[in-house]
Amino acid sequence: MAALEPVRRPYLEGNYAPVSDETVARGLTSRGAIPRDLAGVFVRNSPNPRFAPKARHHWFDGDGMLHAVHFEDGVATYRNRWIHTKAFLAEKEAGEALWNGITERPDFTNPRGPLKDTSNTDLVFHAGRLMTLWWLGGEAYVVSVPDLETRGTEDWGGKVKTISAHPKVDPVTKEMVFFDYKPFPPYLTHGVISATGELVHHTEIELPGPRLQHDMAITENYSILFDMSMMWDEKLLAEGRTKVGFFRDKPTRFGIIPRFGKGDSIRWFEASPCYMYHSVNAWEQGDEIVLLGCKIVNPLAGDVNNPKDVKAPSIGFLRLEPHYHRWTFNLKTGAVKEEELDDTLAEFPRMDNRALGRKSRFSYHPRIAPAETMFFDGVIKYDTDTGKQWTHRYPKGRFGGETVFAPREGSKSEDDGYLVTFVADEQTGDSELYILDAAHVDEEPVARVHIPTRVPTGYHSWWIPADDLAQQRPMDRHS
C-alpha cells in the first residue's frame, strides 16, 4: 500500500512560516534616506502560531503578533512582539496548542471556549489607545507603543465585551463606530464610542440568522452594514458545525442606518450575490450614498459554479478573486447601481483616513499575484475621479502586504504622504520596509529600510502619527 501523502500547510510555508523570536533593532540601515517628515509608528498585526497546530491549519488561526517600525527624525527602530491574549498565556503555560483551528469542528467541551480569540487581525488607534482586534469578534486588547507591550483589555466600562475587526474612526468627530457579530442571537450589533472613549450608542440589528461579517463602512451621518450571500450554513451550525456556503439565490443586502439610529431604523438595499472582505470608503452625495469596496462574485473555493479559466488564490475554503467596485444607493427611490471599476485582482485596500466617511479620490490596493496562495506582487493607486491608476511592482520574487497611508508632517491632500509596507523575499526571507511616495507610486521607493529579521506575511496595519503617540492613555500591564 502506498504511503499517504503528508498534509500540506501552505500558510505555514515560505514567508508564511512563523517566527519564534521577539526582536528589537535600532538605527536601521536603508537604501535611500528615511524622510524626516515621516514621524510616528507603522504597526502591523499578523498571525504567528507559537505552537504547532493539532490538525489542519488555516492562515486565520495563528497567535497575534505585532511588527512595528518607529520613525523619529529620520531614524527607524523595529520591534516585534506577541499579543499576550488570554489564549496565548494559557497555551504558554500548557506548552502546547489548546484549541482546534477554524477548519476543524469547534470543541464545545473546551472549558476555555470552543474558539480561540487570537486578536490577530486588525488594529485601531482611538481615544489614546492602540487596540488589537479579532475577525470573529473578540476582546479588544490594548497595546502601548512603541514598546508593543500588552496592557490589558478595553470593555468600555463593562458595557461591550467583544467587537469585530474593522471599526471606523470618524476623522472629524473622532467617534469610533463599530459592529460585532455572533453565531447566536443577537447576530449583529452596532455601536458608537465617543472621542473620549465612552460608549454612547449600542443597538441590535435583526437578521434572519447568523452571518459571516467582516467589515463595515461609514459616512458623515450613516453606517453601512452587510448581509452577504456567503454565510454560515444555518442547518449545519445548529449541529455544531461551522461550514460556510455561498448561496447564489440570495441577494447581498446592504443595510444603511443612521449612526445613532435604533436597530429597527436600518434600511436594506438588495444587490447581486457576492462577498466582500474589505470596503474602501463611503460618502453621502445628495440623495445617494456611494460605497467603494472589493467585490468577490465567486468567494467559495471548490464551488462547481466557479469559472474554470480564472486562476485565483485560496485560503482554506475561501477563494480570493476581488475586483474594485462601486455601489450607489438612492435613499429616495431605493435603487441600487453597481459598477466594476477594475478587473485586476487586488485586496486589503487603504486610503487616507483623514477623508474617511467623506468623498475621497485616491485609494491604494495590494495587487494579487497569479498563484495558489495569496501573494501581493505590487500596489495599485486608484483615482476614482479620473479613472486613472498607477502600479508599483515589487522586484521578482518579493511580495508585500497592506500599504498604509502615512501623511507627511504638514500634509494637506489625500496623496501628500507615504505608503508604508513590509516586503519580503519569498525564497530567502530577507525583509525590508518600503516607503513609497504616495503621489508617485509607480516610481522607485523613497527608501527601502532593512529589517534584520524575517517579517512573515501578515494582515492589517495602522499608522500612528507622532502627535497621537504623545496622547496615549495609560493602562496597567496585562497580568
C-alpha positions as CSV (number, residue, x, y, z in Angstrom):
1,M,0.0,0.0,0.0
2,A,1.4,3.4,-1.0
3,A,2.2,5.8,1.9
4,L,-0.2,8.6,2.4
5,E,0.9,12.0,1.2
6,P,1.7,14.3,4.1
7,V,-0.9,17.1,4.7
8,R,0.3,20.3,3.2
9,R,0.0,23.5,5.2
10,P,0.8,26.2,2.6
11,Y,0.2,29.0,5.1
12,L,2.9,27.7,7.3
13,E,5.5,27.6,4.5
14,G,7.8,30.1,2.9
15,N,7.2,33.6,4.2
16,Y,4.0,32.4,5.9
17,A,6.1,30.4,8.3
18,P,6.0,31.9,11.9
19,V,9.0,33.4,13.6
20,S,9.9,32.3,17.2
21,D,11.9,35.3,18.5
22,E,10.9,38.8,19.6
23,T,13.4,41.4,18.3
24,V,14.3,45.0,18.9
25,A,16.6,46.6,16.3
26,R,17.5,50.3,16.5
27,G,19.1,52.6,13.9
28,L,18.0,50.6,10.9
29,T,20.0,51.0,7.7
30,S,18.2,51.9,4.5
31,R,18.7,52.2,0.7
32,G,17.6,55.8,0.3
33,A,17.2,58.3,3.1
34,I,14.3,57.9,5.5
35,P,12.2,61.0,5.2
36,R,12.5,63.3,8.2
37,D,8.8,64.4,7.8
38,L,7.7,60.8,8.4
39,A,7.2,60.8,12.1
40,G,5.2,58.1,14.0
41,V,4.8,54.3,14.2
42,F,3.8,51.9,11.5
43,V,2.4,48.8,13.1
44,R,1.0,45.6,11.6
45,N,-0.9,42.7,13.0
46,S,-0.1,39.1,12.0
47,P,-1.0,35.5,12.6
48,N,2.1,33.8,14.2
49,P,1.3,30.4,15.8
50,R,3.5,29.8,18.9
51,F,2.8,26.0,18.9
52,A,2.2,23.6,16.1
53,P,-1.4,23.1,15.2
54,K,-3.2,19.9,16.3
55,A,-4.6,19.2,12.8
56,R,-5.4,21.3,9.7
57,H,-4.1,24.9,9.7
58,H,-5.8,27.9,8.4
59,W,-4.0,31.2,7.9
60,F,-6.5,32.9,10.2
61,D,-5.6,30.5,13.2
62,G,-2.2,31.9,14.4
63,D,-1.5,33.8,17.6
64,G,-1.4,37.6,17.1
65,M,2.0,39.1,16.7
66,L,2.7,42.8,16.1
67,H,5.5,44.1,13.8
68,A,6.3,47.8,14.1
69,V,8.7,50.4,12.9
70,H,9.1,53.7,14.8
71,F,10.2,56.7,12.8
72,E,11.7,59.7,14.5
73,D,13.9,62.4,12.9
74,G,14.9,60.1,10.1
75,V,15.9,57.2,12.3
76,A,13.9,53.9,12.4
77,T,13.5,51.2,15.1
78,Y,12.0,47.8,14.5
79,R,10.1,45.7,17.1
80,N,8.0,42.6,17.0
81,R,6.0,41.1,20.0
82,W,3.3,38.6,20.5
83,I,0.0,39.9,21.8
84,H,-0.5,38.5,25.2
85,T,-4.1,37.4,24.9
86,K,-5.7,35.1,27.5
87,A,-5.4,32.3,25.0
88,F,-1.7,32.9,24.3
89,L,-1.0,32.9,28.0
90,A,-3.0,29.7,28.6
91,E,-1.1,27.9,25.8
92,K,2.2,29.3,27.0
93,E,1.6,27.7,30.4
94,A,0.4,24.4,29.0
95,G,3.3,24.3,26.5
96,E,1.0,23.2,23.6
97,A,-1.9,24.2,21.4
98,L,-5.2,24.0,23.3
99,W,-7.7,24.8,20.5
100,N,-8.6,23.4,17.1
101,G,-8.3,25.7,14.1
102,I,-11.3,27.2,12.3
103,T,-11.3,24.4,9.7
104,E,-11.9,21.8,12.4
105,R,-15.2,21.2,14.2
106,P,-15.4,23.5,17.3
107,D,-14.8,21.7,20.6
108,F,-17.7,22.9,22.7
109,T,-16.3,20.8,25.7
110,N,-13.2,23.1,25.8
111,P,-13.5,24.8,29.2
112,R,-11.8,27.9,27.7
113,G,-14.4,28.2,24.9
114,P,-14.7,26.5,21.5
115,L,-12.9,29.2,19.6
116,K,-9.5,30.8,20.2
117,D,-9.6,34.6,20.4
118,T,-6.1,35.4,18.9
119,S,-6.6,39.1,18.4
120,N,-4.5,38.6,15.3
121,T,-6.5,40.5,12.6
122,D,-6.8,44.3,12.9
123,L,-5.6,47.4,14.7
124,V,-7.3,50.7,15.6
125,F,-6.0,53.7,17.5
126,H,-8.8,55.5,19.2
127,A,-9.1,57.8,22.3
128,G,-5.4,57.4,23.1
129,R,-5.2,53.7,22.9
130,L,-4.0,51.2,20.3
131,M,-6.2,48.1,20.2
132,T,-5.8,44.8,18.5
133,L,-8.9,43.0,17.3
134,W,-10.1,39.6,16.0
135,W,-12.1,39.0,12.8
136,L,-14.7,36.7,14.6
137,G,-15.4,39.3,17.3
138,G,-13.2,39.2,20.4
139,E,-11.9,41.2,23.2
140,A,-10.1,44.5,22.4
141,Y,-6.5,44.2,23.6
142,V,-4.8,47.4,24.5
143,V,-1.1,47.7,23.4
144,S,1.3,50.5,24.2
145,V,3.5,51.9,21.5
146,P,6.2,51.9,20.6
147,D,7.2,49.1,23.0
148,L,4.3,46.9,21.9
149,E,3.5,45.7,25.5
150,T,0.1,44.2,26.0
151,R,-1.5,46.3,28.8
152,G,-5.0,44.8,29.2
153,T,-8.4,44.7,27.6
154,E,-10.8,47.5,26.9
155,D,-14.5,46.8,27.6
156,W,-15.8,50.4,27.9
157,G,-16.9,50.1,31.4
158,G,-18.1,46.5,31.1
159,K,-20.7,47.5,28.5
160,V,-19.1,46.0,25.4
161,K,-17.2,42.7,25.9
162,T,-16.3,42.0,22.3
163,I,-16.2,43.8,19.0
164,S,-15.2,42.7,15.5
165,A,-12.2,43.8,13.5
166,H,-12.6,46.9,11.2
167,P,-14.3,49.6,13.3
168,K,-14.2,53.0,11.7
169,V,-12.9,56.2,13.3
170,D,-14.6,59.4,12.1
171,P,-11.7,61.9,11.4
172,V,-14.0,64.9,12.2
173,T,-16.0,63.8,15.3
174,K,-13.3,61.3,16.5
175,E,-16.1,58.8,17.3
176,M,-15.4,55.1,16.7
177,V,-18.2,53.3,15.0
178,F,-18.1,49.5,15.5
179,F,-20.1,46.3,14.9
180,D,-20.0,42.8,16.4
181,Y,-21.5,39.5,15.2
182,K,-22.0,36.1,16.7
183,P,-23.4,32.7,15.5
184,F,-26.1,33.1,18.1
185,P,-28.6,35.9,18.8
186,P,-28.1,38.8,18.7
187,Y,-26.4,38.0,15.4
188,L,-25.3,41.6,14.7
189,T,-24.8,44.7,17.0
190,H,-23.8,48.2,16.2
191,G,-22.4,51.0,18.4
192,V,-20.5,54.2,18.8
193,I,-17.7,55.1,21.2
194,S,-17.2,58.8,21.8
195,A,-14.0,60.7,21.2
196,T,-13.1,60.4,24.9
197,G,-13.6,56.6,24.9
198,E,-17.2,56.2,26.3
199,L,-19.9,54.0,24.9
200,V,-22.6,56.5,23.7
201,H,-24.8,54.2,21.5
202,H,-25.4,50.5,21.2
203,T,-28.2,48.6,19.3
204,E,-29.1,45.2,18.0
205,I,-29.7,44.7,14.2
206,E,-32.2,42.0,13.4
207,L,-31.0,39.4,10.9
208,P,-32.7,36.1,9.6
209,G,-29.8,34.1,11.0
210,P,-26.1,34.1,11.7
211,R,-23.9,35.8,9.1
212,L,-20.2,35.8,8.3
213,Q,-19.4,39.5,8.7
214,H,-16.0,41.1,8.1
215,D,-16.2,44.9,7.5
216,M,-18.4,47.9,7.6
217,A,-18.4,51.5,6.2
218,I,-19.4,54.9,7.5
219,T,-20.5,58.2,6.0
220,E,-20.8,61.5,7.8
221,N,-24.3,60.5,9.2
222,Y,-24.8,56.8,8.4
223,S,-23.3,53.4,8.9
224,I,-23.4,50.7,6.2
225,L,-23.6,47.1,7.5
226,F,-23.5,44.0,5.3
227,D,-25.7,40.8,4.9
228,M,-23.6,39.0,2.3
229,S,-24.6,35.9,0.3
230,M,-21.7,33.8,1.7
231,M,-22.6,32.8,5.2
232,W,-22.6,30.1,7.8
233,D,-24.8,27.1,6.8
234,E,-27.6,27.5,9.3
235,K,-28.6,23.9,9.3
236,L,-25.1,22.7,10.0
237,L,-24.5,25.4,12.5
238,A,-27.4,24.0,14.5
239,E,-25.5,20.7,14.7
240,G,-22.3,22.5,15.9
241,R,-20.6,22.5,12.5
242,T,-19.2,25.8,11.1
243,K,-19.4,25.1,7.4
244,V,-19.6,28.1,5.1
245,G,-21.8,28.2,2.0
246,F,-22.2,30.6,-0.9
247,F,-25.9,31.0,-1.7
248,R,-26.3,32.2,-5.2
249,D,-30.0,32.5,-4.9
250,K,-29.8,35.0,-2.0
251,P,-29.1,38.7,-2.9
252,T,-26.4,40.5,-0.9
253,R,-28.0,43.2,1.3
254,F,-26.5,46.5,2.4
255,G,-28.1,48.0,5.5
256,I,-27.9,51.7,5.9
257,I,-28.6,53.0,9.4
258,P,-28.2,56.5,11.0
259,R,-25.1,56.5,13.2
260,F,-27.2,56.8,16.3
261,G,-30.3,55.0,15.0
262,K,-32.0,52.2,16.7
263,G,-31.8,48.7,15.0
264,D,-35.3,48.9,13.5
265,S,-34.4,52.1,11.6
266,I,-32.0,50.2,9.3
267,R,-32.9,50.2,5.6
268,W,-31.8,47.3,3.5
269,F,-30.8,47.6,-0.2
270,E,-30.5,44.4,-2.3
271,A,-27.7,43.9,-4.8
272,S,-26.3,40.9,-6.8
273,P,-25.0,37.9,-4.8
274,C,-21.4,38.4,-3.7
275,Y,-19.0,38.6,-0.7
276,M,-16.7,41.5,0.3
277,Y,-14.0,41.3,2.8
278,H,-12.9,45.0,2.8
279,S,-14.6,48.2,2.0
280,V,-12.6,51.3,1.0
281,N,-14.8,54.3,1.8
282,A,-18.4,55.6,1.6
283,W,-19.9,59.1,1.5
284,E,-23.2,61.0,1.0
285,Q,-23.9,62.6,-2.3
286,G,-27.2,64.4,-2.4
287,D,-30.0,61.7,-2.0
288,E,-27.4,58.9,-2.6
289,I,-24.8,57.1,-0.7
290,V,-21.7,55.8,-2.6
291,L,-19.8,52.8,-1.3
292,L,-16.4,51.6,-2.6
293,G,-15.0,48.1,-1.9
294,C,-13.6,44.9,-3.3
295,K,-16.3,42.6,-4.6
296,I,-15.9,38.9,-4.9
297,V,-18.5,37.2,-7.2
298,N,-17.2,33.6,-6.6
299,P,-15.9,33.6,-3.0
300,L,-16.1,29.9,-2.1
301,A,-13.2,27.5,-3.1
302,G,-14.3,24.3,-4.7
303,D,-17.7,25.7,-5.8
304,V,-18.7,23.8,-9.0
305,N,-20.1,27.1,-10.4
306,N,-16.7,28.9,-10.2
307,P,-15.2,29.9,-13.5
308,K,-12.6,27.4,-14.8
309,D,-10.4,29.9,-16.7
310,V,-9.5,32.2,-13.8
311,K,-6.6,31.5,-11.5
312,A,-7.4,32.9,-8.1
313,P,-5.7,32.1,-4.8
314,S,-7.5,30.4,-1.9
315,I,-7.2,30.5,1.8
316,G,-8.7,27.2,3.0
317,F,-12.4,27.3,1.9
318,L,-12.1,31.0,0.8
319,R,-11.4,32.0,-2.8
320,L,-10.0,35.4,-3.5
321,E,-11.0,37.0,-6.8
322,P,-11.7,40.6,-5.7
323,H,-12.4,43.4,-8.1
324,Y,-12.6,47.1,-7.2
325,H,-16.3,48.0,-7.2
326,R,-18.7,50.9,-6.6
327,W,-22.3,50.7,-5.3
328,T,-24.6,53.7,-5.3
329,F,-27.7,53.6,-3.1
330,N,-30.6,56.1,-3.7
331,L,-32.2,56.9,-0.4
332,K,-35.3,58.3,-2.1
333,T,-36.1,55.6,-4.7
334,G,-34.3,52.6,-3.2
335,A,-32.5,52.0,-6.4
336,V,-29.0,50.3,-6.4
337,K,-26.4,50.9,-9.1
338,E,-23.4,48.6,-9.3
339,E,-20.2,49.3,-11.3
340,E,-16.9,47.4,-11.6
341,L,-14.0,49.9,-11.6
342,D,-11.2,47.5,-12.5
343,D,-10.8,43.8,-13.4
344,T,-7.4,43.4,-11.7
345,L,-7.3,41.2,-8.7
346,A,-6.5,43.4,-5.6
347,E,-7.4,43.5,-2.0
348,F,-6.5,44.9,1.5
349,P,-7.3,48.5,0.2
350,R,-6.4,51.5,2.2
351,M,-6.8,55.3,1.8
352,D,-6.1,58.5,3.7
353,N,-8.1,58.0,6.9
354,R,-8.4,61.8,7.2
355,A,-11.0,61.6,4.4
356,L,-12.9,58.6,5.8
357,G,-16.7,58.9,5.5
358,R,-16.4,61.9,3.1
359,K,-15.8,61.9,-0.6
360,S,-12.3,60.6,-1.4
361,R,-10.4,60.4,-4.5
362,F,-7.4,58.0,-4.0
363,S,-7.0,54.5,-2.6
364,Y,-4.2,52.0,-2.5
365,H,-4.7,48.3,-3.2
366,P,-2.1,45.5,-3.0
367,R,-2.2,43.6,-6.3
368,I,-2.7,39.8,-6.1
369,A,-0.2,37.6,-8.0
370,P,-1.4,34.6,-10.0
371,A,-0.7,31.9,-7.5
372,E,-2.4,29.2,-5.4
373,T,-1.8,31.1,-2.2
374,M,-2.1,34.8,-1.7
375,F,0.9,36.9,-2.7
376,F,0.9,40.6,-3.3
377,D,3.3,41.5,-6.1
378,G,2.7,45.2,-6.2
379,V,0.4,48.0,-5.1
380,I,-2.1,49.9,-7.3
381,K,-3.1,53.5,-6.7
382,Y,-6.6,54.3,-8.0
383,D,-8.0,57.7,-8.8
384,T,-11.8,57.3,-8.8
385,D,-12.3,60.9,-10.1
386,T,-10.5,60.3,-13.4
387,G,-10.4,56.5,-13.6
388,K,-6.6,56.6,-13.8
389,Q,-4.4,54.1,-12.0
390,W,-0.7,53.6,-11.3
391,T,1.1,50.5,-10.2
392,H,4.3,49.9,-8.3
393,R,5.7,46.4,-8.9
394,Y,8.0,44.7,-6.4
395,P,11.2,43.0,-7.6
396,K,10.7,39.5,-8.9
397,G,10.3,37.0,-6.0
398,R,9.5,39.7,-3.5
399,F,6.0,40.2,-2.1
400,G,4.4,42.9,0.1
401,G,1.3,43.4,2.2
402,E,-1.2,46.0,3.1
403,T,0.1,49.5,2.4
404,V,-0.9,52.1,5.0
405,F,-1.0,55.8,4.1
406,A,1.1,57.9,6.3
407,P,0.7,61.7,5.8
408,R,3.9,63.6,5.8
409,E,4.1,66.3,8.6
410,G,2.2,69.3,7.3
411,S,0.3,67.2,4.7
412,K,-3.0,68.7,3.4
413,S,-4.1,66.5,0.4
414,E,-5.0,62.8,0.1
415,D,-1.8,61.6,-1.5
416,D,0.6,64.1,0.2
417,G,2.5,61.5,2.2
418,Y,3.9,58.0,2.0
419,L,2.8,54.4,1.6
420,V,4.5,52.0,4.0
421,T,4.5,48.2,3.9
422,F,6.7,45.2,4.7
423,V,8.2,43.5,1.6
424,A,10.0,40.1,1.8
425,D,11.9,37.8,-0.5
426,E,9.9,34.5,-0.6
427,Q,13.0,32.3,-1.0
428,T,15.4,33.9,1.4
429,G,13.2,35.7,3.9
430,D,15.1,38.9,3.5
431,S,12.8,41.6,4.7
432,E,12.5,45.4,4.1
433,L,10.1,48.2,4.8
434,Y,9.2,50.0,1.7
435,I,8.5,53.8,1.8
436,L,6.8,55.0,-1.4
437,D,5.8,58.5,-2.3
438,A,2.0,58.3,-2.4
439,A,1.9,61.0,-5.1
440,H,4.2,58.9,-7.4
441,V,3.5,55.3,-6.5
442,D,4.9,54.0,-9.8
443,E,8.4,55.5,-9.1
444,E,11.2,53.9,-7.2
445,P,10.8,53.7,-3.4
446,V,11.9,56.8,-1.4
447,A,13.6,54.3,0.9
448,R,13.9,50.6,1.5
449,V,14.6,50.0,5.2
450,H,16.5,46.8,6.0
451,I,14.8,44.7,8.7
452,P,17.4,42.4,10.4
453,T,14.9,39.6,10.9
454,R,12.3,37.9,8.7
455,V,8.9,39.5,8.7
456,P,6.2,36.9,7.8
457,T,3.3,37.9,5.6
458,G,0.5,39.4,7.7
459,Y,-2.7,41.3,7.8
460,H,-3.8,44.8,8.7
461,S,-1.8,47.8,9.7
462,W,-2.1,51.2,11.2
463,W,-0.2,54.5,11.1
464,I,0.1,56.3,14.4
465,P,1.4,59.9,13.9
466,A,3.8,61.2,16.5
467,D,1.2,63.6,17.9
468,D,-1.1,60.6,18.7
469,L,1.8,58.8,20.4
470,A,2.1,61.6,22.9
471,Q,-1.6,61.3,23.7
472,Q,-1.7,57.7,24.8
473,R,-3.8,56.9,27.8
474,P,-2.1,54.7,30.4
475,M,-3.3,51.3,31.4
476,D,-1.8,48.8,33.8
477,R,0.0,45.9,32.2
478,H,-2.0,42.8,31.4
479,S,-1.4,40.3,34.2
